[in-house]
């Protein structure tokens, strides 16, 4: 089974980054959905796994693009911070973007609130803010992807 660590909105919260390390040891990759994407890179380096990061609205000197598309276990995954799609109001604009990108799964942040939603066949996952001790796992099981919201 492949397991992705999902984090967003870490905003340099070093204490929570340290607490996350032992909980994410069995993940094969880390996805950071912006707002201090460098934290995701550091965390992935500590874990010895690849990091897939996108820049958020608070990434002043971004090290990553604003969007990224991955394919994991045959599922097309769109990573974005979400601020450019008004995710604090609704997921409708992000849903249009997901359809245009032919995404099966959308990983986003920005709201600091963990959530799992569906719009037809598209799965939307926001792990919440790591700076508040929130993160998520995305497990690719034989019956399909399963998101799990976690608290440190």
Secondary structure as UniProt FT lines:
FT   STRAND          2..7
FT   TURN            11..12
FT   HELIX           14..23
FT   TURN            24..26
FT   STRAND          29..32
FT   HELIX           37..47
FT   STRAND          50..53
FT   TURN            57..58
FT   TURN            60..61
FT   STRAND          67..72
FT   TURN            73..74
FT   STRAND          75..80
FT   HELIX           83..85
FT   TURN            86..89
FT   HELIX           92..100
FT   TURN            101..102
FT   STRAND          105..108
FT   STRAND          115..119
FT   TURN            120..121
FT   STRAND          122..126
FT   HELIX           130..132
FT   STRAND          134..141
FT   TURN            142..143
FT   STRAND          144..151
//
